[in-house]
Amino acid sequence: MKVEQISIFIENKSGRLAEITRILGDAGINIRALSLADTSDFGILRLIVNNVETAKKVLKEKGFTVSKTEVVAVEVPDRPGGLSTILQTLDSGQINVEYMYAFVEHYSDNAVIIFRFDETDKAIETLKSTGFTILEGDRLYSL
């Protein structure tokens, strides 16, 4: 039920993001979802990719600092209030969202939200028990 995500530490300067995407593209890595958070000096690029181990390897070979974390992908109706419903469920369960980002599936009426929680297993159980669909990594990597 958990999805592997890679996080890349990057300097906040022109061309670094383009370099990362070129390296991944040259290695045949498909980016399924991403989030970029930055400060004036550096950024953290979070990616869901179709091949985590190869992505980590090729980026590390090029000198990037890369780590792997587990996140949860939840399918949510792509309609007004869809996000609010899931956040209210998490709030009721006293589950803290550390960060999140989303994308819309190209073949359905749902959005997929990627969450990092302080209590991942509790969050998964809470969401499953209230009817939310948790996506397996294999499905997410191939969307």
N, C-alpha and C positions, 0 to 999 in steps of 0.2 A: 504493500500500500504506500510505501514511501518511494519518492523519486529522487534520483541522484542529480545534483546540480553542481556545476563548477563555478567557482568565483575566481576572478583574475584581478590582481592588483595592477593598476596601470597609472602611469604618470599622466597628468592632465596637460597634454601638449598635442599639437597638431599631428595627425597621422597615426597615432598609436592605435586608435580603434580600427582604422582601416587596415593596419598591419595585422592585427589579431584576426579580423575577418578573412583576410587574404590567406594567412597561415592555415586557418581552419578549412577554408574552401579548397586550398591546394591539397589538403589531406583527405578530402571527401567527406568532411564533417558538415552535417546539416544542422543549423541552429533552429530549434523549434520555438523557443521563447527567450526573451532577454530582458534585463533590467540594468540600468546604469545609474549609479548614485555617485555624485562627485563633490569635491571641495575645490578650492582654488589650486591645490597642488597635486591631488591624486583622485582616482576613482576606483570603485569596485564594480566590475562588470560581472553580472550573474547570468549564467546561461544554462538552458536545458538543451542538450545536444543529442544526436542519435548514437554517438559512441563516446562515452565519457572517458574511458581509459586512453584511447588514441588522442583525443583532444588534449587531455592533461599532458601526455607524453610530448606531442609536437610543440605545445606552448612552452613547456619547461625547457625543451631543447633550444628554444629561441630566447631563453633568459627570463621568461615571465614567471612570476610567483602565482601558483595555482593551487587551490584547495578544493576538496570535494565535501559537500554537505548534503544532508537529506532534507527534502522539503515534501510537502503534500500538495497534490494537484486535485482540485475539487471542481466538479462540473456544476455550473450554476445557470439557471435560466437567463438568457440574454434579453432582459426586459427591465423596465423601470422597477426598482425595489429589489432586484435579484441579489445585489451585493448586500443591501441592508438586511435581508432575511438571514443570510449566512452569518453576518457579523453579530446580529442579535442572538443567534443560536450560540455562538462562541462566547459572547458576553454572559449569557445565562449560565453557561458551564464554567464561568470564571477562567477562561482560557485567554492568554495574552498572545496577540499577534505581534511577532517581532518585526516582520516585514512581509510584503505581498506584492505581486504584480500579476497582470492578467493578459489573456489574448482570447480572440474569438475563433472558434473552430470554423473552418471554411465549409463544412458540410452539414452543420446542424444548427439548431436554434439556441445553442448553449455557448456560454463563455467558459473558459477554464481559468481558474485563479490558482496561482502558485502561492502557498503560504509557508512561512517559517514560524513555528510556534515555540513557546517556552516549554510546553508539555505535549510533544508530538503524539504520543500514543493515546493520551487522554483526548486530544483534539480529534483524532481519527475515530475513536469510539463514539464520541459525542456526535460527530457529524453523521456517521453511519446510522446511529440509533434514531436520528431525526430525518432520515430519508435522503440525505445528500449522497451523490455518487462520488466515490474516491477513485481516481484513475490509476491504473497500474502503470509503471514506467514504460513497459513495452508498447502500450497503446499510445502514450503521450509521445514517445520518441518517433513514432511512425505517423502521427497526424499529418 
